[in-house]
Amino acid sequence: MARPSNFATFALLLTASAISAQTLEQAENLWRARDYQDANEAFKVLVAREPNNVLYRVRWGRMYLDHWQPDLADGLFNEALGIDPKNAAAVLGKALVAAASFGGNADELAHKALALDPKLLEAQELIARLTLEDDNKAKAAEEAHKALEIDPNSIQGKAILATLDWLADKKDSPWDPHAARGYETAGHFFMINRRYEESVAFYRKAIELDPELFSARSQLGVSLMRLGQNEEAYRQLQVCFENNFKDPATVNSLNLMETYKKYVTYKTPTTVLILHKKEAELLHPYFEAEMQRAIATYEKKYRFKLEKPVQVEVYPDHEDFAVRTMGLPGLGALGVTFVYEIAMDSPSGRPPGSFHWGSTLWHEMSHVFTLSMTHSHVPRWFTEGMAVHEETAASPEWGDRLGPHELSAIKNHQLLPISELDRGFVHPVNPLQVIVSYYQAGKICDFINDKWGWDTLLAMLHDFGAGEDTPAVVRKELKIEPAAFDKLFFAEIEAETRKTVNSLSEWKLAMGAIGKAAAAKDWDRVIHEGPHWEEIYPDYVEDGNLYQLVAEAYHAKGDTANAIDQLERYVHQGGRNPEAIKRLASDLVETGKKSEAATVLDRLNLIFPMDNDLHLRLGQLWFELGNAAGAVREFHALVAHNPIDPAQAHFDLARAYNLNHQPEQAKDELVAALETAPGFRPAQKLLLELSK
């Protein structure tokens, strides 16, 4: 049980009904005591009494921001600006709201507030913080010194300068703030730089100095979760909750840990796999095989041996996965890596065909290597770029395709310089910039690999591990200035995408016309016009894509060969629609190409393995082709996933085990089949044969 808070006792002395509060001081005392409800009522009274008092609205908004209600806070700051458009404190409030969610306009708002009040220390401190979040270390130091010029005792100014030293592995810093909130700031920066163990150490120092700094204690708990230290994480978060610190990270993390009893853990010497019990038996063989394959591949490729097993947590509920990633900037919405721990969505948590879990797993596994090799001394753009590069290196069919947002950014020259690319992940001007930044970082690594070679990418990785920054690494390894590199890279990307970019408007019109022709069953027009526009934008494999429309047209005309050609183009281009892939497999079986059909269906296991029809069809094909191990895996998946006919599923698995020379396992499955359907003659017959 946590000791009683001094603030809680203080609150009891103050509650002479918040309604009777007559001063701002009383309202803020209630706020400091974390008596948010009474403080809120007090602010209501003050604003009702003096509706044009800007200060009341600003402070009320700051209370809402402190109480994890940024939308209400932003509304009050807007109201204050409606009364006084040049109120620096209100503009600062909006900057803090934006900064809390890594918004791209936070820096602009902070500079605006500082222009309105050049002595507004908190605005200058925020600018320094935002600059360091963008990994612009030299500029961050400059901005922190400006904060100290305003106030030589600025804790945040000192904290930024000390953090710069600590991030550079200087154990002692002359700027050490020796203050709880200063260490909390350091913890934040080590967290967003994925240096989680060091982040934990700074959060511990913060709460040692101020045990009631619950924002730091909450982040300590969340960071401990990221390191798999769940028992202490739970205790720290529970202390926050009991003291009325109930921000989303605290509450949601506690709720998530309550669900851990529903998960099962599988261990090998190199892997730890955590799956929800309802899908563990189904997913276990597929995930464990890919984990081991990725580790073996990357250990050779990166020339690095991992020091301990990699843990992968797979969440069927996307909201649970979101809780695990809370507070981290620039994340893709599919997976996140905490050095040796990976959390990711389960394929069951996404619509069929919308998520390639295999590609995501290899992406995250790449982070395990780049982060552990460099002790997390690597800029975000490079580790993400390497991970995106590795997706298509594992298979050209994997990875995200070139989308409309990326094309728009290329057309409008909105790609960022390499030395500023981290900003696109941490403080994007809009959510789409994150998507574009992932694409750009991946293409940069592709470009370097093509022009300079894999050894150069590895050398860059080691340079980052030694603490060098992006401009220095570019000059050292590529023998070119960053601006000159940008010029070369942008020219390459523009040349590579010119056909699509220049014809995108016409392509959109053609897509609409061909879609209407398909709806009207004008198959000749679809066949005549579709392939041309496929070549204009070959990466488009989403809903309404031309590959499927043209294949449908060929199917309607009875031309299976050309339908197969279209669907194979679709699959090789990265198309993931399960029904289209299964249709291709059916066509291949129909034309006598069973081996090719099995290979096509096997792709679906890395996209959407929650499909019993897939496992039944693939199991039968592997059985017919003599791939006993493949048949065992597929029929095992069918048995594990609530088959419509359990007796038949167990019988098929028994046949596969028998083919694989595992008679005892075959007998067990036959018994299971007969327990479900005692009169099932094929099972009786095979069991009798195996018992002789």
PyMOL commands that set and color helices and strands:
alter all, ss='L'
color gray80, all
select helices_A, chain A and resi 6-14+18-20+24-32+36-49+54-66+70-83+88-100+106-116+121-133+137-150+155-167+180-192+196-209+214-226+230-242+248-258+260-262+280-302+318-324+347-349+357-374+380-394+404-411+418-420+422-426+431-451+454-465+470-478+482-502+504-519+523-536+546-556+560-572+578-590+594-604+612-625+628-640+646-659+663-676+681-691
alter helices_A, ss='H'
color red, helices_A
select strands_A, chain A and resi 263-267+271-276+310-315+335-338+341-345
alter strands_A, ss='S'
color yellow, strands_A
deselect
rebuild
show_as cartoon
